[in-house]
Amino acid sequence: MPRPSSPGGGASPPKTAELRALVAALSPDVRTTVVPGLVDEIVERIRAAIPAYARPPGSAYNHVIRTAVERNVLGFLDWLADPARPLDRRDELCRKMGAFEVMEGRPLTVIQSAYRAATQVAWSRIRAMLDDRVASVLAVSALAEAVITYMDDAAALSREGYERAKAEACDGRAAARLALLRALVGPASSAGPDPAADWPLPDEVTLVALPSGTLPVCPLLDADVLLDPEDPAPYLLVPGPLTGDRRAMLEAALAGERAAVGLTVPRARAADSLRWARRLLDLKDVLHDGTLTLCEDHLMSLWLLADGALMDQMTRRGLAPLAPLSERRRLPLVDTLAVWLRTRAPATRISEELGVHVQTVRYRMRVLEHLLGDELADPGTRFAIEAALRTHRLSARSLDARPAPCPPGTGT
């Protein structure tokens, strides 16, 4: 699609044979050899020139600036190579950067200054690269025009996002979306379409729980993702399922912060998705997969840990016959029982998994059969014992200890 140089016009790179030859002559691995250093240089110049952007290098704020610079630099290379190639992600991020300025309460001139600083650094680096090449005045002039055209386009997109955000703040769309979000996750979800929100109701939703006091980098969120920043336990609503693209978006917006993702559910069950996500977040010491932890990866664990007191009673009752044993004797028996319940494998395989002699396994199984009797033959009892052992293992992860489960006041 044509690249707009302003909200009402269209432009492509200057079409000259000299420019095409110059672009073709540039190093084919410029994306790996030049872009990373150029992005670093632009970010540092912006942070040095504009106090409002001078945040710590590792902060989420700095992360969003770097992402915007990198996406614009790579977009420029794509635009030169193929002016018809869509740059939708770059365009949307530029608009969001403008909207972010409104959220931060800054005038439009601040981000415009950032674009000017970026243009100066980019052109300085390009001229340094051209010093080692034979390039005609016409080609250099065309390339300079391309840089200015592209950056004017980016600045115009940010201005568009800024003005739109200003208008939304006035017309109440943000407030309407927040009210709609809260209605969706309310105790009796009966939210209906709200024209003021300009947000079509999806059939399915996925809720994401954030730690208290944590907020994502808003410009990196997709435009249709809703956020309640005022809740003591902040959360997001993602329309539809968590696709690969949605997950990448969330990880970028979280900038290293943790979050828990609930199950994708029908819209009317949004509160359930949020409740499960928050429960998973509460279990961060037990269930933790990195930045994003997904409920769908821990369904059994969530169920087993849903009622700790009840599961503790199941553990104590199910393993009561082992309680009189000392911990030294009880631990190996519990380990062997857990593997047998999970695999129902012969002694030879269990011995391989436990790393003990097969005769040791057979001895332990005879002791377990003596202590538990016919209970091991009952499917219901086996299920209860296995659930209890799984719960014990999950709980032990957060304790940095592994006492064998047994009823209170027993075992030596």
Phi, psi and chi 1 to 4 in degrees:
 res  aa     phi    psi   chi1   chi2   chi3   chi4
   1 MET       -  152.5   73.6 -176.6 -165.9      -
   2 PRO   -67.4  145.8   25.6  -34.1      -      -
   3 ARG   -88.3  121.8  -53.9  -61.2  -44.2  131.7
   4 PRO   -75.0  131.9   25.8  -30.0      -      -
   5 SER   -87.7  -15.0   59.9      -      -      -
   6 SER  -152.6  164.4   65.8      -      -      -
   7 PRO   -54.8  -22.2  -27.6   35.1      -      -
   8 GLY  -113.3    6.7      -      -      -      -
   9 GLY  -130.2 -171.9      -      -      -      -
  10 GLY  -144.8  150.6      -      -      -      -
  11 ALA  -156.0  152.9      -      -      -      -
  12 SER  -130.0  166.4  -66.2      -      -      -
  13 PRO   -59.1  148.4  -20.0   31.4      -      -
  14 PRO   -54.7  129.3  -22.7   32.9      -      -
  15 LYS   -95.4   88.5  -64.5 -179.7  179.4  177.9
  16 THR  -126.2  148.5   67.8      -      -      -
  17 ALA   -61.9  -36.9      -      -      -      -
  18 GLU   -62.9  -42.3  -70.4   84.4   -5.4      -
  19 LEU   -66.0  -42.9  178.8   57.8      -      -
  20 ARG   -60.0  -41.2  -73.3 -164.6  -64.7  -90.3
  21 ALA   -66.6  -38.9      -      -      -      -
  22 LEU   -66.5  -43.0 -178.5   58.2      -      -
  23 VAL   -64.2  -41.6  170.8      -      -      -
  24 ALA   -65.1  -29.5      -      -      -      -
  25 ALA   -80.7  -17.7      -      -      -      -
  26 LEU   -61.9  150.8  -69.1  173.8      -      -
  27 SER   -52.7  128.6  173.5      -      -      -
  28 PRO   -65.1  -20.4   22.9  -34.0      -      -
  29 ASP  -103.0   30.7   56.1   -8.1      -      -
  30 VAL   -59.8  -29.1   66.9      -      -      -
  31 ARG   -64.2  -31.4  -69.1  173.0 -177.9  -90.9
  32 THR   -98.9  -27.5   55.9      -      -      -
  33 THR   -93.8  -27.2   59.5      -      -      -
  34 VAL  -113.6  -44.4  176.6      -      -      -
  35 VAL   -57.7  -48.4  168.4      -      -      -
  36 PRO   -56.9  -45.5  -26.4   36.9      -      -
  37 GLY   -67.0  -37.6      -      -      -      -
  38 LEU   -64.3  -42.2  175.6   58.2      -      -
  39 VAL   -61.3  -45.3  169.6      -      -      -
  40 ASP   -58.9  -43.1  -72.3  -19.2      -      -
  41 GLU   -66.1  -41.8 -170.2  175.3  -16.0      -
  42 ILE   -65.2  -44.6  -68.2  174.5      -      -
  43 VAL   -60.1  -45.4  169.6      -      -      -
  44 GLU   -64.3  -38.8  -73.2  -53.4  -50.3      -
  45 ARG   -64.6  -41.9  173.9   68.2   65.6   85.2
  46 ILE   -63.5  -45.4  -70.0  173.5      -      -
  47 ARG   -65.2  -34.1  -65.3  177.4   66.6 -113.4
  48 ALA   -76.6  -34.2      -      -      -      -
  49 ALA   -85.0  -24.6      -      -      -      -
  50 ILE  -125.0  102.7  -55.3  172.5      -      -
  51 PRO   -54.6  -32.4  -25.3   34.6      -      -
  52 ALA   -63.6  -23.0      -      -      -      -
  53 TYR  -100.6    2.6  -65.8  153.1      -      -
  54 ALA   -83.3   70.2      -      -      -      -
  55 ARG  -100.1  165.8  -51.9  -66.4  174.6   87.8
  56 PRO   -55.2  142.6  -25.6   34.2      -      -
  57 PRO   -55.1  -34.8  -26.4   35.3      -      -
  58 GLY   -91.0    6.3      -      -      -      -
  59 SER   -77.8  161.4   66.6      -      -      -
  60 ALA   -62.1  -34.2      -      -      -      -
  61 TYR   -62.5  -45.0 -157.9   91.7      -      -
  62 ASN   -67.1  -32.0 -167.3   68.3      -      -
  63 HIS   -62.3  -42.4  173.3   75.4      -      -
  64 VAL   -69.9  -35.4   71.7      -      -      -
  65 ILE   -64.1  -43.9  -65.7  175.3      -      -
  66 ARG   -64.0  -41.9 -179.3  179.0 -179.6   81.8
  67 THR   -60.9  -42.9  -60.9      -      -      -
  68 ALA   -64.4  -42.8      -      -      -      -
  69 VAL   -64.5  -46.9  170.2      -      -      -
  70 GLU   -61.6  -43.0 -175.8  177.0   55.1      -
  71 ARG   -66.1  -34.1 -159.3  166.3  -70.8  178.8
  72 ASN   -72.1  -40.5  -91.5  -68.5      -      -
  73 VAL   -64.1  -47.5  171.3      -      -      -
  74 LEU   -65.7  -35.3  -66.7  174.7      -      -
  75 GLY   -63.5  -36.5      -      -      -      -
  76 PHE   -63.3  -42.5  177.9   68.2      -      -
  77 LEU   -64.2  -41.7  -63.5  175.9      -      -
  78 ASP   -63.0  -40.2  -68.0  -22.3      -      -
  79 TRP   -65.7  -41.4 -177.3   59.4      -      -
  80 LEU   -63.5  -41.4  -78.4 -179.2      -      -
  81 ALA   -72.9  -36.4      -      -      -      -
  82 ASP  -149.9   93.9  179.8    8.5      -      -
  83 PRO   -60.4  -20.1  -22.7   33.3      -      -
  84 ALA   -87.4   -6.6      -      -      -      -
  85 ARG   -72.9  129.2  179.0  175.0  178.3  175.2
  86 PRO   -64.6  142.5  -18.8   31.6      -      -
  87 LEU  -120.9   48.4  -63.1  177.9      -      -
  88 ASP   -59.6  -43.0  -64.2  -19.9      -      -
  89 ARG   -66.2  -40.2  -67.1 -176.8   68.7 -138.9
  90 ARG   -64.5  -44.2 -168.6 -127.2   39.3  171.7
  91 ASP   -60.7  -45.2  -66.0   -4.0      -      -
  92 GLU   -65.9  -38.9 -175.3   59.2   25.9      -
  93 LEU   -67.1  -38.4 -178.2   56.1      -      -
  94 CYS   -60.5  -43.0  -74.0      -      -      -
  95 ARG   -62.5  -41.4  -66.3 -173.1 -176.3   97.5
  96 LYS   -67.2  -34.7  -73.2 -177.2  176.7  179.4
  97 MET   -62.3  -38.3  -68.3  -60.0  -65.8      -
  98 GLY   -64.9  -43.1      -      -      -      -
  99 ALA   -63.2  -35.2      -      -      -      -
 100 PHE   -62.9  -34.4 -168.5   52.6      -      -
 101 GLU   -62.5  -37.0  -64.9  -60.6  -70.0      -
 102 VAL   -64.5  -44.2  175.4      -      -      -
 103 MET   -60.8  -35.5  -66.2  170.9   57.6      -
 104 GLU   -83.2   -6.5  -67.9  -73.1  -54.9      -
 105 GLY    75.4   26.2      -      -      -      -
 106 ARG  -100.8  153.5  -73.2 -168.7  -71.1  -94.6
 107 PRO   -73.4  160.5   26.4  -34.7      -      -
 108 LEU   -62.5  -25.8 -175.4   59.5      -      -
 109 THR   -62.5  -23.5   52.5      -      -      -
 110 VAL   -67.3  -50.9  175.3      -      -      -
 111 ILE   -70.6  -29.6 -165.4  169.5      -      -
 112 GLN   -64.0  -37.5  -70.7  173.4  -27.0      -
 113 SER   -64.0  -37.1  -62.3      -      -      -
 114 ALA   -63.7  -41.5      -      -      -      -
 115 TYR   -63.4  -40.3  -82.8  115.4      -      -
 116 ARG   -63.8  -41.7  -74.7 -165.6  -66.4  -89.2
 117 ALA   -63.7  -41.0      -      -      -      -
 118 ALA   -64.3  -41.2      -      -      -      -
 119 THR   -62.9  -41.9  -57.3      -      -      -
 120 GLN   -63.0  -44.8  -67.6  167.5    1.2      -
 121 VAL   -65.7  -43.6  173.3      -      -      -
 122 ALA   -62.1  -45.4      -      -      -      -
 123 TRP   -68.2  -36.1 -178.9 -119.7      -      -
 124 SER   -61.4  -42.4  176.5      -      -      -
 125 ARG   -67.8  -40.2  176.3   66.1   74.0   90.2
 126 ILE   -62.9  -43.1  -69.7  171.7      -      -
 127 ARG   -62.8  -37.0  -73.8  -55.3  -54.5  -93.7
 128 ALA   -64.3  -38.5      -      -      -      -
 129 MET   -66.6  -36.2  -68.5  175.8   61.4      -
 130 LEU   -72.9  -18.8  -66.0  177.9      -      -
 131 ASP   -60.5  -27.1  -73.5  -16.3      -      -
 132 ASP   -92.8    5.9  -61.6  -31.4      -      -
 133 ARG  -128.5  155.4  -57.3  176.3 -174.5  -84.4
 134 VAL   -90.6  112.5  177.3      -      -      -
 135 ALA  -133.7  137.9      -      -      -      -
 136 SER   -72.1  156.7   69.1      -      -      -
 137 VAL   -58.9  -37.8  173.5      -      -      -
 138 LEU   -64.4  -40.6 -173.9   59.4      -      -
 139 ALA   -66.7  -43.8      -      -      -      -
 140 VAL   -63.4  -41.5  173.6      -      -      -
 141 SER   -62.2  -41.9  175.5      -      -      -
 142 ALA   -65.4  -38.5      -      -      -      -
 143 LEU   -67.7  -40.4 -173.4   55.3      -      -
 144 ALA   -61.7  -42.1      -      -      -      -
 145 GLU   -62.7  -37.5 -177.4 -177.0  -12.7      -
 146 ALA   -64.4  -42.3      -      -      -      -
 147 VAL   -61.5  -47.0  171.2      -      -      -
 148 ILE   -64.6  -43.0  -66.2  171.7      -      -
 149 THR   -60.6  -45.9  -62.1      -      -      -
 150 TYR   -64.2  -45.8 -179.6   85.7      -      -
 151 MET   -70.6  -33.2  -65.8  -56.4  -71.8      -
 152 ASP   -62.1  -38.7  -78.1  -10.6      -      -
 153 ASP   -62.0  -46.4  174.8   27.1      -      -
 154 ALA   -62.0  -43.4      -      -      -      -
 155 ALA   -64.1  -37.2      -      -      -      -
 156 ALA   -65.8  -37.5      -      -      -      -
 157 LEU   -65.6  -40.6  -70.8  166.6      -      -
 158 SER   -65.8  -37.9  -71.2      -      -      -
 159 ARG   -63.5  -39.3 -177.7  171.6   64.7 -109.2
 160 GLU   -60.8  -45.5  177.7 -173.5  -28.4      -
 161 GLY   -64.4  -37.1      -      -      -      -
 162 TYR   -63.3  -48.9 -175.1   93.7      -      -
 163 GLU   -66.7  -36.6  -67.7  171.5   -9.4      -
 164 ARG   -65.9  -42.4 -178.5 -172.9  -58.7  171.4
 165 ALA   -64.6  -37.6      -      -      -      -
 166 LYS   -62.0  -42.8  -83.6  -77.1 -167.8 -178.4
 167 ALA   -66.5  -40.4      -      -      -      -
 168 GLU   -64.6  -37.5  -71.2  173.6    0.6      -
 169 ALA   -63.5  -29.3      -      -      -      -
 170 CYS   -83.7  -37.6  -65.5      -      -      -
 171 ASP   -89.2   -0.9   67.1   16.6      -      -
 172 GLY    84.2   12.6      -      -      -      -
 173 ARG   -65.2  -41.0 -170.0  172.6   82.9  160.4
 174 ALA   -61.9  -42.8      -      -      -      -
 175 ALA   -65.5  -38.3      -      -      -      -
 176 ALA   -66.1  -38.1      -      -      -      -
 177 ARG   -68.1  -39.2  -72.8 -168.5  173.0 -172.2
 178 LEU   -64.9  -41.3 -178.8   57.8      -      -
 179 ALA   -64.3  -38.9      -      -      -      -
 180 LEU   -66.1  -42.0 -179.5   57.0      -      -
 181 LEU   -59.8  -46.6  171.3   60.8      -      -
 182 ARG   -66.4  -32.6  -69.4  173.9  175.4  173.2
 183 ALA   -67.8  -37.2      -      -      -      -
 184 LEU   -65.6  -36.0  -75.6  168.6      -      -
 185 VAL   -98.2    7.1  -59.0      -      -      -
 186 GLY   -69.2  168.9      -      -      -      -
 187 PRO   -61.9  -30.3   19.9  -31.0      -      -
 188 ALA  -127.7   82.7      -      -      -      -
 189 SER   -66.4  109.9  177.3      -      -      -
 190 SER  -134.5   32.5   57.8      -      -      -
 191 ALA   -66.8  134.6      -      -      -      -
 192 GLY  -116.5  171.3      -      -      -      -
 193 PRO   -58.3  140.8  -20.1   32.0      -      -
 194 ASP  -126.7  107.7 -177.4   -4.9      -      -
 195 PRO   -55.4  -31.3  -23.9   33.9      -      -
 196 ALA   -67.7  -24.9      -      -      -      -
 197 ALA   -80.3  -24.5      -      -      -      -
 198 ASP    52.0   49.3 -172.2   25.0      -      -
 199 TRP  -142.7  103.5 -168.3   79.6      -      -
 200 PRO   -64.3  134.5   22.8  -32.3      -      -
 201 LEU   -70.4  122.0  -69.7  174.5      -      -
 202 PRO   -80.2  157.5   30.0  -33.5      -      -
 203 ASP   -71.3  -36.0  -66.5  -29.2      -      -
 204 GLU  -127.4  154.2  -66.0 -176.5  -41.1      -
 205 VAL  -139.9  156.6  -64.7      -      -      -
 206 THR  -129.1  122.4  -54.1      -      -      -
 207 LEU   -96.6  146.8  -84.0  -66.2      -      -
 208 VAL  -127.9  123.5 -178.5      -      -      -
 209 ALA   -95.7  136.7      -      -      -      -
 210 LEU  -114.5  149.3  -52.8  174.2      -      -
 211 PRO   -61.7  151.4  -20.7   32.4      -      -
 212 SER   -57.0  134.1  177.9      -      -      -
 213 GLY    82.0    4.3      -      -      -      -
 214 THR  -110.0  133.7  -61.8      -      -      -
 215 LEU  -130.9  148.0  -70.2  177.5      -      -
 216 PRO   -76.4  169.5   29.9  -35.1      -      -
 217 VAL   -79.0   99.0 -178.2      -      -      -
 218 CYS   -55.8  -39.7  -66.7      -      -      -
 219 PRO   -62.9  -17.4  -26.0   35.8      -      -
 220 LEU   -91.4   -4.8  -63.8 -176.4      -      -
 221 LEU   -78.4  146.1  -68.0  174.0      -      -
 222 ASP   -60.8  152.0  -73.0  -14.6      -      -
 223 ALA   -62.6  -26.1      -      -      -      -
 224 ASP   -95.4    3.9   59.7  -12.1      -      -
 225 VAL   -82.9  129.9  172.0      -      -      -
 226 LEU   -99.2  145.5  -57.7 -174.9      -      -
 227 LEU  -134.2  136.8  163.0   69.4      -      -
 228 ASP  -109.0   93.7 -172.9  -15.3      -      -
 229 PRO   -78.3  -12.0   31.3  -34.2      -      -
 230 GLU   -92.2  -14.3  -59.8  171.4    5.5      -
 231 ASP   -68.8  138.8 -165.9  -68.9      -      -
 232 PRO   -56.7  -28.8  -24.6   34.2      -      -
 233 ALA  -115.4   87.9      -      -      -      -
 234 PRO   -58.7  154.1  -17.9   29.4      -      -
 235 TYR  -154.0  160.8   60.7   95.1      -      -
 236 LEU  -120.7  153.7  -58.2  166.3      -      -
 237 LEU  -120.9  121.1 -176.4  148.9      -      -
 238 VAL  -104.1  119.1  178.0      -      -      -
 239 PRO   -63.6  132.6  -20.4   33.0      -      -
 240 GLY    78.3 -168.2      -      -      -      -
 241 PRO   -78.6  167.9   29.0  -35.1      -      -
 242 LEU   -87.4   88.6 -172.0   72.6      -      -
 243 THR   -74.5  173.8   62.7      -      -      -
 244 GLY   -60.0  -41.0      -      -      -      -
 245 ASP   -66.1  -40.1  -71.9  -16.9      -      -
 246 ARG   -63.8  -40.7  -69.0  -73.3 -155.4 -172.6
 247 ARG   -64.5  -43.5  178.2  165.6 -174.0  162.4
 248 ALA   -61.0  -39.4      -      -      -      -
 249 MET   -61.8  -46.7  172.8  -88.3  -61.6      -
 250 LEU   -63.4  -43.6  -77.8  178.3      -      -
 251 GLU   -62.2  -38.0  -71.3  175.4  -21.6      -
 252 ALA   -66.7  -43.6      -      -      -      -
 253 ALA   -69.4  -28.8      -      -      -      -
 254 LEU   -75.8  -24.2  -70.8  169.8      -      -
 255 ALA    51.0   45.3      -      -      -      -
 256 GLY    93.2  -11.3      -      -      -      -
 257 GLU   -76.0  155.5  -63.3  -70.5  -14.1      -
 258 ARG   -84.2  155.3  -70.0 -164.0   61.3 -112.1
 259 ALA  -158.7  157.1      -      -      -      -
 260 ALA  -120.9  135.2      -      -      -      -
 261 VAL  -107.2  123.0 -178.9      -      -      -
 262 GLY   -75.7  178.5      -      -      -      -
 263 LEU   -74.7  149.8  -63.0  177.0      -      -
 264 THR   -74.4  125.1  -60.3      -      -      -
 265 VAL  -136.3  164.1  -64.6      -      -      -
 266 PRO   -57.8  150.8  -24.9   34.6      -      -
 267 ARG   -51.4  -38.3 -175.0  177.5   67.1 -118.5
 268 ALA   -68.2  -15.0      -      -      -      -
 269 ARG  -104.8   22.4  -55.1  -61.2  -61.0  -88.9
 270 ALA   -57.2  -37.3      -      -      -      -
 271 ALA   -62.2  -35.3      -      -      -      -
 272 ASP   -64.8  -44.6  -71.2  -27.7      -      -
 273 SER   -59.5  -42.0 -178.7      -      -      -
 274 LEU   -68.1  -40.0  179.3   57.0      -      -
 275 ARG   -62.4  -43.4  175.4  168.6   54.4   84.4
 276 TRP   -66.3  -40.0  -64.8  -34.4      -      -
 277 ALA   -62.9  -42.6      -      -      -      -
 278 ARG   -67.9  -36.2  -76.8  174.5  166.9  167.2
 279 ARG   -64.0  -41.6  175.4   55.9  175.8  156.7
 280 LEU   -64.1  -38.4 -174.4   60.2      -      -
 281 LEU   -64.9  -36.7 -165.2   63.7      -      -
 282 ASP   -63.9  -26.0  -70.9  -19.1      -      -
 283 LEU   -94.9   29.1  -63.7  170.7      -      -
 284 LYS   -59.3  -28.4   59.8 -177.4 -178.2  -64.0
 285 ASP   -77.7  -16.2  -66.3  -29.1      -      -
 286 VAL  -104.6  -44.7 -179.8      -      -      -
 287 LEU  -120.6  108.8  -52.8  171.9      -      -
 288 HIS  -149.1  117.3 -178.7   25.7      -      -
 289 ASP  -113.0   12.0  -62.2  -27.1      -      -
 290 GLY   119.1 -147.4      -      -      -      -
 291 THR   -62.7  -49.8  -58.2      -      -      -
 292 LEU  -109.4  123.0  -80.4 -177.9      -      -
 293 THR  -111.8  127.8  -54.0      -      -      -
 294 LEU  -104.0  132.8  -82.5   60.5      -      -
 295 CYS   -58.1  -37.3  -79.0      -      -      -
 296 GLU   -63.6  -19.2   65.5 -179.5   27.4      -
 297 ASP   -87.8   -6.3  -65.5  -24.8      -      -
 298 HIS  -137.3   33.7  -60.8  -75.7      -      -
 299 LEU   -60.6  -48.2  -70.3  178.4      -      -
 300 MET   -62.0  -43.0  178.3   63.3   74.6      -
 301 SER   -64.8  -41.2  -60.7      -      -      -
 302 LEU   -61.3  -40.7  -78.8  170.8      -      -
 303 TRP   -66.4  -44.6  173.4   65.1      -      -
 304 LEU   -66.0  -31.9  -69.2  174.0      -      -
 305 LEU   -96.6    9.1  -63.5  171.9      -      -
 306 ALA   -66.6  -33.9      -      -      -      -
 307 ASP  -134.7   89.9 -170.3  -29.5      -      -
 308 GLY   -60.0  -41.5      -      -      -      -
 309 ALA   -65.4  -42.8      -      -      -      -
 310 LEU   -66.3  -41.9  179.6   59.5      -      -
 311 MET   -67.2  -32.4 -166.4   53.0   64.2      -
 312 ASP   -63.9  -39.0 -176.3   57.2      -      -
 313 GLN   -65.3  -40.3  -71.6  -60.8  -43.0      -
 314 MET   -61.3  -40.4  -72.8 -179.7   60.6      -
 315 THR   -62.7  -48.1  -58.4      -      -      -
 316 ARG   -66.7  -40.0  -63.5  179.4 -174.5  -79.1
 317 ARG   -72.4  -41.3  -68.7  168.6 -173.5  -93.1
 318 GLY   -66.8  -31.5      -      -      -      -
 319 LEU  -108.2   16.1  -60.6  177.5      -      -
 320 ALA   -55.0  -37.7      -      -      -      -
 321 PRO   -61.5  -21.4  -26.3   36.3      -      -
 322 LEU   -90.6   -8.0  -81.8   63.1      -      -
 323 ALA   -61.2  -38.8      -      -      -      -
 324 PRO   -64.7  -16.6  -22.5   34.6      -      -
 325 LEU   -75.2  153.9  -56.8  177.7      -      -
 326 SER   -69.0  160.0   66.5      -      -      -
 327 GLU   -61.9  -34.9 -176.3  172.2  -60.5      -
 328 ARG   -61.4  -36.1 -176.1  177.2   62.9   84.2
 329 ARG   -84.7  -34.2  -69.4 -165.1   63.1 -162.3
 330 ARG   -69.7  -40.4 -167.5  167.2   59.9 -113.8
 331 LEU   -56.0  -52.6  -83.7  171.2      -      -
 332 PRO   -61.3  -36.6  -20.8   32.3      -      -
 333 LEU   -66.1  -41.7  -68.7  176.0      -      -
 334 VAL   -63.8  -42.5  168.4      -      -      -
 335 ASP   -60.4  -45.7  -72.3  -18.3      -      -
 336 THR   -66.1  -41.5  -56.0      -      -      -
 337 LEU   -62.8  -41.0  178.2   59.9      -      -
 338 ALA   -62.3  -43.9      -      -      -      -
 339 VAL   -67.4  -40.0  174.8      -      -      -
 340 TRP   -65.9  -42.3 -179.4   80.3      -      -
 341 LEU   -63.8  -36.7  -73.0  169.4      -      -
 342 ARG   -76.3  -35.6  176.6  168.0   50.3   82.4
 343 THR  -110.3  -26.5   64.6      -      -      -
 344 ARG    50.5   33.2  -58.1  -60.7  -63.3  -84.4
 345 ALA   -86.3  162.8      -      -      -      -
 346 PRO   -70.0  167.6   23.7  -33.4      -      -
 347 ALA   -58.6  -34.8      -      -      -      -
 348 THR   -61.7  -43.4   51.5      -      -      -
 349 ARG   -71.0  -38.9 -179.1  176.5  163.7 -170.4
 350 ILE   -63.0  -38.4  -64.2  175.4      -      -
 351 SER   -64.3  -37.1   69.5      -      -      -
 352 GLU   -65.3  -41.2  -67.2  173.3   -2.2      -
 353 GLU   -69.8  -36.9 -177.7  161.0  -19.8      -
 354 LEU   -86.0  -16.5  -67.3  174.5      -      -
 355 GLY    73.6   33.8      -      -      -      -
 356 VAL  -127.1  168.7  -61.6      -      -      -
 357 HIS   -68.3  147.4 -164.6  -82.6      -      -
 358 VAL   -61.5  -34.7   65.2      -      -      -
 359 GLN   -67.1  -30.6  -68.1  -61.2  -20.0      -
 360 THR   -64.7  -42.1  -59.0      -      -      -
 361 VAL   -63.1  -44.7  172.7      -      -      -
 362 ARG   -62.7  -39.0  -69.3 -176.6  177.2  128.4
 363 TYR   -63.0  -46.0  167.9   74.4      -      -
 364 ARG   -62.4  -39.6  -67.8  177.9 -175.6  174.6
 365 MET   -64.6  -36.7  -70.4  -55.2  -57.8      -
 366 ARG   -65.9  -39.0  -74.2 -164.2  -64.4  -89.0
 367 VAL   -64.5  -42.5  173.6      -      -      -
 368 LEU   -64.3  -40.9  -72.2  168.3      -      -
 369 GLU   -64.1  -35.6  -70.2  168.8   -1.2      -
 370 HIS   -69.0  -41.3  172.6   72.5      -      -
 371 LEU   -76.1  -40.5  -68.1  172.4      -      -
 372 LEU   -94.2  -18.0  -62.0  173.1      -      -
 373 GLY    58.9 -134.0      -      -      -      -
 374 ASP   -73.2   -7.1  -65.9  -21.8      -      -
 375 GLU   -61.8  -32.2  -68.5 -173.8    9.9      -
 376 LEU   -70.1  -16.9  -70.6 -179.7      -      -
 377 ALA   -88.3  -10.7      -      -      -      -
 378 ASP   -91.7  119.6  178.2   60.5      -      -
 379 PRO   -58.0  -40.5  -22.7   32.8      -      -
 380 GLY   -64.0  -42.5      -      -      -      -
 381 THR   -67.2  -41.4  -57.7      -      -      -
 382 ARG   -59.3  -43.4  -72.9 -160.1  -53.9  -91.2
 383 PHE   -62.1  -44.2  175.8   78.8      -      -
 384 ALA   -63.4  -41.1      -      -      -      -
 385 ILE   -67.5  -42.5  -66.6  175.3      -      -
 386 GLU   -63.9  -41.8 -176.9  176.6    7.6      -
 387 ALA   -61.7  -40.9      -      -      -      -
 388 ALA   -63.8  -41.7      -      -      -      -
 389 LEU   -68.4  -38.5  -70.2  173.9      -      -
 390 ARG   -62.2  -42.6  -77.8  175.6  178.4 -106.9
 391 THR   -62.9  -41.6  -54.3      -      -      -
 392 HIS   -59.9  -43.0  166.1   67.5      -      -
 393 ARG   -65.2  -40.2  -72.5 -163.7  -60.5  -87.0
 394 LEU   -63.9  -45.0  -71.5  169.4      -      -
 395 SER   -65.1  -34.6  -59.2      -      -      -
 396 ALA   -68.3  -21.3      -      -      -      -
 397 ARG   -61.8  -32.1  -69.8 -177.3 -171.8  177.2
 398 SER   -92.5    3.2   61.4      -      -      -
 399 LEU  -110.4  -10.7  -60.3  176.4      -      -
 400 ASP    53.2   34.7 -165.9   27.2      -      -
 401 ALA  -155.9  162.3      -      -      -      -
 402 ARG  -143.4   63.2 -173.3  175.9  151.1  -82.2
 403 PRO   -70.3  141.3   26.6  -33.0      -      -
 404 ALA   -70.8  137.8      -      -      -      -
 405 PRO   -66.8  139.8   24.0  -31.8      -      -
 406 CYS  -162.4  159.1   62.7      -      -      -
 407 PRO   -62.1  152.9  -23.1   34.4      -      -
 408 PRO   -63.0  141.6   24.6  -33.5      -      -
 409 GLY    79.2   10.6      -      -      -      -
 410 THR  -130.0  165.2   59.1      -      -      -
 411 GLY    83.7  144.7      -      -      -      -
 412 THR  -128.3      -   58.1      -      -      -
